[in-house]
Amino acid sequence: MVDAWRGGYEASKDKVRTEAVPWTNLDDLHREALDELVERFGIDGLDEADRDWLNRGWHRLKGWPDAVEGLTRLKRRYVIGPLSNGNVALLVNMAKYAGLPWDMIFSAELFRRYKPHPDTYLGVGRLLGLEPGQVLLAAAHNYDLRAAQHLGLRTAFIPRPQEYGPLQSRDFEPEGDWNLAVRDLNHLAEQLGT
């Protein structure tokens, strides 16, 4: 069921991207998908509190092993924050749970657009008073880097070969001419002089 839940992520956001439904944050999209899957899989005995707890599991994710150390190193010299399709509450709770030292959260919710819409990428620079070329997107998703690069942002590929579990079929290697391709966040910090 969890694989099906994660597998429906793009389709859920596509409903918002195509304006088939009005702006809906990721927590609410996750909950709609969860409710549909509970019915499809015939899972009984889950009350509202159980479903809410399951849905908020996305708020309790552990960071990658290199995350805290690498981000702490980067933070010494740069303003850091996730540019995520996750909503603000999800990202704040995730940071608290995993000890992630972000300076700022750049949520799609702030721009009311899901990536890869240009408003999300350009919104980071706008909020910080920076030109696109002064912003670096470090990501494990080639589509994400492609969209950012097209808009003039600098790019860094960080492989996360286990992000999608054993069924992962993409994003093992950089698939573009990114500014940097690194092993992990510590390697990124090293490449950026921190």
Backbone as a ProteinNet text record, in pm:
[ID]
protein_1_A
[PRIMARY]
MVDAWRGGYEASKDKVRTEAVPWTNLDDLHREALDELVERFGIDGLDEADRDWLNRGWHRLKGWPDAVEGLTRLKRRYVIGPLSNGNVALLVNMAKYAGLPWDMIFSAELFRRYKPHPDTYLGVGRLLGLEPGQVLLAAAHNYDLRAAQHLGLRTAFIPRPQEYGPLQSRDFEPEGDWNLAVRDLNHLAEQLGT
[TERTIARY]
82	0	87.3	197.5	283.7	345	383.5	435.6	329.7	206.7	98.6	75.2	86.8	68.8	175.5	300.8	410.6	397.8	353.5	339.1	234.3	139.5	35.4	70.5	191.6	237	224.9	278.8	275.6	133.3	55.1	-83.4	-163.2	-138	-207.2	-172	-42.7	0	-46	-54.4	-99.3	-241.4	-326	-462.5	-459.5	-364.2	-350.3	-279.8	-174.6	-99	-187.3	-278.3	-366.2	-491.6	-499.9	-612.9	-744.7	-734.9	-855.1	-918	-833.9	-879.1	-806.3	-863.2	-793.1	-667.9	-588.6	-466.6	-499.5	-422	-436.8	-296.9	-271.7	-135.7	-109.8	17.2	58.5	-0.1	-11.8	-74.5	-215.2	-290.4	-427.6	-430.8	-336.7	-328.6	-291.2	-195.5	-158.2	-277.9	-355.5	-470	-576.3	-603.6	-700.9	-656.4	-527.1	-473.6	-481.3	-449.1	-455.6	-597.6	-694.6	-833.8	-877.3	-835.7	-869.4	-804.9	-678.8	-607.7	-661.9	-703.4	-764.3	-888.9	-966.7	-1086.8	-1048.1	-953.4	-914.4	-857.6	-776	-714.8	-804.6	-921.8	-1016.3	-965.4	-896.8	-841.2	-949.3	-978.1	-1081.9	-1018.7	-1095.7	-1057.1	-975.4	-954.8	-881	-979	-969.6	-1054.9	-983.9	-1046	-991.6	-853.9	-836.5	-707.5	-598.7	-632	-534.8	-492.2	-588.9	-557.5	-474.2	-505.8	-427.8	-284.8	-267.9	-133.6	-54.9	-117.5	-50.4	-11	-103	-77	37.7	46.4	153	285.7	288.1	414.2	514.9	466.7	554.8	627.1	572	634.1	744.9	748.1	841	948.8	987.5	1090.3	1228.6	1310.9	1450.4	1527.4	1628.5	1713.6	1809.8	1864.6	1970.3	2089	2173.3	2284.5	2377.9	2392.9	2483	2413.7	2283.3	2205.4	2246.1	2243.4	2268.2	2409.8	2507.9	2646.8	2669.9	2624.7	2645.5	2573.7	2449.7	2375	2437.3	2484.4	2549.1	2673.4	2750.3	2868.6	2829.1	2727.7	2683.3	2629.3	2560.3	2497.5	2600.7	2721.2	2825.3	2851.2	2826.8	2859.3	2739.3	2637.8	2525.3	2392.2	2293	2155.2	2104.5	2052.1	2006.6	1860.2	1793.4	1655	1604.9	1508	1452.6	1361	1370.7	1269.2	1189.2	1079.1	1006.1	859.7	801.8	657.7	582.4	654	592	540.4	433.5	379.2	463.1	442.6	525.8	521.4	404	394.6	470.1	457.1	528.1	678.5	729.5	874.1	927.4	850	891.6	899.8	797.6	796.9	908.1	932.3	1039.4	1175	1195.2	1321.2	1339.6	1234.6	1243.1	1271.2	1199.7	1212.1	1351.4	1404.9	1533.1	1651.6	1626.5	1734.8	1799	1721.3	1774.2	1786.9	1905.9	1932.6	1901.5	1784.8	1751.6	1737.7	1777	1755.7	1614.6	1564.4	1437.6	1373.1	1243.3	1171.4	1107.4	1143.4	1085.8	987.8	868.9	764.9	685.5	644.2	553.7	428.2	392.7	276	289.8	412.7	434.6	403.8	427.7	410.2	279.1	212.8	87	101	217.9	250.4	342.3	318.1	407.8	516.9	635.6	743.9	697.9	734.6	838.4	788.3	683.4	637.6	747.1	774.9	881.4	867	744.6	725.6	794.6	805	868.4	1017.9	1084.4	1229.4	1264.4	1194.1	1223.5	1180.4	1085.5	1039.3	1146.9	1238.6	1347.2	1430.1	1476	1555.2	1476.4	1350.3	1266.9	1255.9	1233.3	1220.2	1350.6	1464.2	1593.4	1661.6	1598.3	1658	1779	1773.2	1884	1841.7	1937.4	1915.4	1919.1	1855.1	1855.2	1994.9	2093.5	2227.9	2298.6	2238.7	2295.2	2235.4	2146.4	2079.1	2124.5	2154.8	2192.6	2086.6	2033.5	1942.2	2022.8	2029.8	2091.3	1977.2	1975.4	1862.1	1903.6	1820.5	1841.1	1754.2	1683.4	1589.6	1633.4	1664.3	1711.2	1605.5	1477	1373.2	1375.5	1399.7	1401.6	1519.1	1634.6	1753.4	1736.4	1675.8	1653.2	1566.1	1459.4	1369.8	1441.9	1520.5	1594.5	1699.8	1773.2	1878.2	1818.6	1704.8	1636.8	1605.2	1584.9	1551.6	1673.3	1792.2	1915.5	1973.2	1914.2	1970.3	2091.3	2181.7	2292.2	2237.9	2307.4	2254	2361.4	2319.8	2407.3	2325.8	2375.1	2309.5	2368	2279.7	2318.8	2242.3	2310	2237.2	2177.6	2056.9	1990.2	1933.6	2021.9	1980.1	1880.7	1849.7	1751.2	1625.6	1610.4	1495.7	1362.8	1354.6	1228.7	1226	1320.7	1325.6	1379.5	1354.7	1412.8	1356.5	1247.7	1188.4	1235.8	1331.1	1379.3	1434.9	1395.9	1439.6	1501.9	1516.7	1570.7	1649.7	1719.2	1793.5	1907.8	1970.7	2090.2	2214.3	2211.1	2325.7	2277.5	2368.9	2330.2	2297.2	2188.8	2145	2141.3	2232.2	2239.9	2376.9	2396.9	2522.8	2509.1	2498.7	2478.7	2609.5	2600.7	2721.4	2808.6	2744.4	2816.9	2743.6	2820.1	2765	2848.3	2782	2853.2	2803.6	2879.1	2842.9	2732.6	2742.9	2648.7	2661.3	2590.9	2592.7	2728.2	2802.6	2936.4	3028.5	3015.2	3094	3053.9	2925.1	2878.9	2940.9	2938.4	2997.2	3145.4	3214.3	3356.7	3377.2	3295.1	3306.6	3275.6	3191.5	3154.5	3238.1	3344.9	3440.2	3398.4	3316	3278.9	3323.7
-118.9	0	126.5	122.6	240.6	268.9	162.7	184	248.4	204.1	264.3	408.9	435.7	572.4	663.1	621.6	700.4	708.1	600.5	597.2	693.5	732.8	826.7	972.3	998.3	1133.8	1229.8	1192.5	1281.7	1302.7	1196.2	1209	1303.3	1297.1	1387.5	1532.6	1559.4	1696.8	1740.8	1646.4	1682.3	1736.6	1688.3	1741.6	1890.1	1931.8	2073	2148.4	2088.1	2153.4	2187.1	2095.9	2117.5	2195.8	2233.5	2309.4	2232.8	2098	2015	2033.3	2065.2	2100	2227.2	2306.7	2427.7	2391.7	2494	2469.7	2384.4	2278.9	2187.8	2155.6	2168.4	2140.6	1990.6	1957.2	1817.5	1730.2	1782.7	1703.2	1659.9	1752	1719.7	1623.4	1639	1544	1405	1399.3	1269.9	1205.2	1286.9	1231.1	1178.1	1252	1203.1	1068.8	1060.1	935.8	822.5	852.6	750.7	697.5	787.2	744.2	654.6	690.5	607.9	470.1	464	337.1	248.7	308.4	230.9	159.8	230.9	169.5	61.8	93.6	-0.5	-129.8	-118.1	-236.3	-302.3	-244.6	-303.4	-308.7	-203.2	-198.1	-147.4	-226.8	-191.9	-150.7	-78.8	-49.6	76.6	154.1	279.6	393.2	453.9	569.4	696.1	810.3	938.1	966.3	937.4	960.9	871.1	746.4	655	706	748.1	797.5	925.7	1011.5	1134.6	1101.4	1006.5	966.8	908.2	821.9	764.9	874.6	964.1	1070.5	1160.1	1184.8	1270.2	1195.8	1070.8	997.1	1066.8	1137.6	1214	1324	1366.4	1468.1	1408.7	1275.4	1208.1	1129.3	1176.8	1106.1	1134.1	1032	1049	1110.3	1189.7	1247.6	1144.4	1174	1089.9	1096.9	993.8	991.9	1112.6	1170.3	1284.9	1419.3	1420.2	1544.1	1646.6	1609.9	1708.9	1764.2	1676.2	1722.7	1808.6	1760.9	1835.7	1969.3	1971.3	2096.6	2194.1	2143.4	2229.8	2294.3	2218	2274.1	2380.6	2352	2448.7	2575.4	2560.2	2673.5	2774.5	2730.1	2821.8	2935.3	2910.1	3008.8	3052.8	2968.4	2993.9	2990.2	3057	3041.9	2912.4	2823.8	2694.7	2671.1	2599.8	2561.9	2472.4	2388	2300.5	2378.7	2348.2	2391.8	2266.1	2253.2	2127.1	2146	2040.5	2039.2	2016.7	1980.6	1965.3	2098.6	2093.9	2217.4	2260.6	2383.2	2442.5	2359.1	2322.2	2244.2	2113.1	2044.7	1919	1941.1	2044.8	2069.4	2118.9	2197.8	2241.5	2120.8	2037.3	1919.3	1822	1805.8	1718.7	1769.4	1900.6	1959.2	1935.2	1954.9	1932.4	1785.4	1696.4	1552.9	1501.5	1547.1	1495.9	1584.8	1699.2	1789	1860.8	1891.6	1956.9	2107.3	2164.3	2303.5	2407.2	2399	2492.9	2634.8	2732.9	2874.1	2916.9	2858.9	2901.7	2779.4	2783.2	2678.1	2741.5	2688.9	2735.4	2629	2637.2	2539.4	2582.5	2485.1	2512.7	2584	2560.4	2624.5	2777.1	2828.1	2972.5	3032.3	2953.6	3001	2952	2860.3	2799.6	2737.5	2676.8	2606.6	2490.8	2376.6	2263.1	2264.7	2219.6	2204.7	2104.6	2125.3	2213.8	2350.1	2405	2537.1	2640.5	2730	2829.9	2915.8	2943.9	3029.2	2973.1	2839.6	2782.1	2811.9	2789.4	2810.6	2958.9	3039.9	3183.3	3250.9	3190	3245.2	3247.3	3151.4	3147.8	3275.2	3306.3	3427.4	3553.1	3553.6	3670.4	3695.1	3589.7	3604.5	3647.9	3608.7	3642.4	3761.7	3819.9	3932	3892	3773.7	3721	3698.1	3706.6	3670.5	3517.7	3459.1	3313.2	3251.2	3312.8	3258.3	3261.5	3327.5	3331	3222.2	3141.3	3034.6	2900.6	2806.4	2671.7	2575.1	2495.4	2388	2259	2197.6	2065.6	1966.7	1866.2	1774.6	1636.2	1538.7	1400.9	1366.7	1466.7	1442.9	1523.3	1452.8	1520.3	1614.3	1579	1668.2	1802.1	1796.7	1915.3	2005.4	1945.1	2020.8	2078.8	2002.7	2049.7	2176.3	2174.2	2289.8	2410.5	2388.9	2497.7	2555.7	2469.1	2513.6	2595.7	2553.5	2625.1	2769.6	2792.4	2925.7	3004.6	2946.7	3017.4	2988	2896	2858.8	2768.5	2770.7	2676.4	2543.5	2434.2	2302.1	2208.5	2118.6	2014.3	1885.9	1778.4	1647.9	1570.1	1520.6	1435.2	1303.7	1194.1	1067.9	1017.9	969.1	902	771.4	672.4	551.4	463.3	493.9	414.3	493.8	611.5	696.4	627.3	555.1	491.5	343.3	299.8	159.6	72.4	-57.4	-151.1	-136.3	-65.2	-49	77.1	148.4	272	240.7	323.7	300.4	424	531.8	654.6	731.8	833.5	925.4	858.1	759.1	698.8	781.3	848.2	924.1	1060.6	1158.6	1286.6	1266.8	1327.9	1314.9	1449.8	1536.6	1669	1728.1	1845.1	1916.1	2006.9	1944.1	2019.6	2085.5	2193.5	2261.9	2170.9	2088.4	1994.6	1860.8	1754.5	1621.9	1570.2	1544.9	1511.3	1378.1	1323.8	1196	1212.2	1322.7	1346.5	1492.1	1529.5	1669.8	1713.1	1622.1	1657.8	1687.2	1609.8	1635.4	1768.5	1801.5	1931.2	2043.2	2029	2131.1	2148.7	2038.8	2044.9	2118.3	2085.7	2149.8	2299	2338.8	2480.2	2554.3	2490.1	2557.4	2570.8	2482.2	2489.6	2364
0	0	0	74.9	81	-56.1	-128.7	-264.3	-353.9	-342.6	-421.4	-378.8	-251.6	-199.2	-257.5	-248.6	-305.1	-457.4	-519.5	-665.2	-718	-635.4	-677.4	-657.6	-610.6	-578.1	-696.3	-810.4	-927.1	-978.4	-982.2	-1029.5	-939.8	-809.6	-717.2	-747.4	-763.7	-793.4	-931.7	-1025.4	-1160.6	-1161.1	-1070.2	-1061.6	-1030.1	-947.1	-911.4	-1023.8	-1078.7	-1186.7	-1305.8	-1339.9	-1455.3	-1419.1	-1291.8	-1239.7	-1246.7	-1247.8	-1237.8	-1100.1	-1002.4	-867.7	-827.5	-736	-690.9	-610.5	-579.8	-502.5	-381.2	-362	-248.9	-200.2	-69.9	-22.1	-18.1	-2.4	-13.3	97.6	218.5	324.7	284.2	226.9	187.6	68.6	-24.4	-136.5	-85.8	6.5	65.1	134.3	206.1	279.1	184.2	76.8	-22	-78.6	-112	-167.6	-65.5	60.4	165.1	179.7	185.2	199.9	84.2	-37.5	-154.5	-144.3	-99.6	-90.7	20.8	131.8	240.2	187.3	108	49	-51.9	-142.2	-248.6	-190.2	-85	-25	79.2	104.1	199	341.7	383.2	518.6	613.9	713.3	811.1	943.4	1024.8	1161.2	1181.1	1075.5	1090.8	1115.2	1233.1	1258.2	1208.2	1229.5	1182.1	1241.9	1369.5	1435	1375.5	1344	1283	1145.5	1068.5	933.4	939.9	1035.2	1050.5	1089.7	1183.6	1226.5	1109.8	1031.7	914.1	816.1	788.7	691.2	736.7	865.7	917.7	929.6	886.9	880.4	789.8	689.5	600.5	678.7	791.6	876.3	964.1	973.1	1064.3	989.3	874	797.2	854.1	854.1	896	779.5	811.6	708.2	652.7	535.3	480.6	576.5	582.9	679.7	671.7	554.8	536.3	556.3	580.2	575	680.5	806.1	911.8	901.9	889.4	882.1	757.9	641.5	517.4	516.8	562.7	568	667.6	780.6	880.2	820	745.1	679.2	577.4	497	395.3	460.3	570.9	639.7	692.6	715.5	763.2	664.5	538	434.7	350.9	343.1	253.2	328.8	273.6	320.3	257.9	341.7	290	325.7	239.2	263.8	154.6	185.9	84.1	-10.5	-138.3	-234.9	-263.2	-194.4	-190.5	-225.9	-280.9	-301.9	-171.4	-66.7	64.4	116.1	193.6	251.2	370.6	414.6	519.2	647.3	694.5	819.2	807	695.6	674.4	684.3	618.9	615.9	750	821.7	956	1048.4	1046.2	1132.5	1094.7	965.7	919.8	970.5	961.5	1007.8	1157.6	1235.6	1380.2	1410.4	1344.4	1369.5	1334.4	1221.9	1172.1	1209.3	1273.7	1312.4	1195.3	1093.3	972.8	997.3	975.4	1013.9	905.6	844.5	738.6	791.9	709.4	741.5	703.6	598.6	538.7	475.9	461.9	390.6	267.8	152	25.8	-21	27.4	-2.7	-124.7	-204.5	-315.7	-266	-140.8	-81.5	-81.4	-64.5	-66.2	-203.3	-307	-444.9	-506.5	-436.2	-480.6	-619	-639	-763.2	-727.6	-788.2	-770	-875.2	-834.2	-930.6	-1036.3	-1159.3	-1209.3	-1259.7	-1204.2	-1247.1	-1219.4	-1314	-1295.8	-1170.2	-1126.9	-1008.9	-884.8	-875.5	-756.8	-756.7	-867.6	-875	-867	-942.9	-944	-814.1	-744.6	-617.7	-510.7	-513.6	-414.8	-425.1	-545.7	-565.2	-530.9	-569.6	-541.1	-391.3	-313.9	-168.6	-102.1	-159.7	-100.6	-168.3	-268.5	-339.2	-421.6	-481.7	-561	-704.9	-793.7	-934.2	-944.7	-1047.3	-1060	-1054.6	-1117.3	-1118.9	-985.1	-886.8	-751.4	-662.1	-719.4	-645.3	-702.4	-613.5	-654.6	-605.4	-696	-657.8	-655	-538.6	-524.1	-512.3	-598.8	-601.3	-649.7	-617.5	-661.1	-781.3	-834.2	-944.4	-1066.3	-1173.1	-1294.4	-1352.6	-1344.6	-1397.7	-1324.6	-1194.8	-1109.6	-1150.7	-1167.6	-1207.8	-1348.2	-1436	-1573.4	-1572.7	-1495.7	-1487.5	-1427.4	-1323.3	-1258.6	-1353	-1420	-1511.9	-1626.4	-1675.9	-1785	-1745.7	-1616.8	-1566.3	-1519.1	-1533.9	-1500.6	-1364	-1288.1	-1158.9	-1179.1	-1083.9	-1083.6	-1030.7	-1064.4	-1033	-978.7	-889.7	-836.8	-821.4	-879.2	-868.8	-751.7	-665	-552.5	-568	-594.6	-612.5	-480.9	-489.6	-376.8	-432.7	-459	-529.7	-455.5	-332.2	-258.7	-225.5	-284.8	-252.3	-278.3	-388.7	-426.2	-389.2	-307.8	-269.6	-381.5	-371.7	-468.5	-609.7	-625.1	-758.1	-829.2	-772	-835.3	-973.3	-1071.5	-1209.5	-1273.1	-1196.4	-1254	-1148	-1195.5	-1108.4	-1033.2	-1097.5	-1039.6	-1071.1	-1186.2	-1235.9	-1284.3	-1292.6	-1351.9	-1499.8	-1543.6	-1682.7	-1752.6	-1713.4	-1773.2	-1745.7	-1799.8	-1781.2	-1659.1	-1541.2	-1418.8	-1377.2	-1301.7	-1255.5	-1170.4	-1088.7	-1003.4	-1001.2	-987	-958.9	-841.9	-729.5	-606	-550.3	-457.5	-394.6	-290.1	-212.3	-103.9	-59.7	46	90	145.2	204.7	250.4	132.1	26.6	-93.2	-155.3	-154.1	-203.6	-121.1	10.9	98.6	66.7	44.3	9.4	-123.4	-222.9	-353.4	-347.8	-252.7	-238.8	-134.5	-88.1	-0.5	143.9	194	336	408.9
[MASK]
++++++++++++++++++++++++++++++++++++++++++++++++++++++++++++++++++++++++++++++++++++++++++++++++++++++++++++++++++++++++++++++++++++++++++++++++++++++++++++++++++++++++++++++++++++++++++++++++++

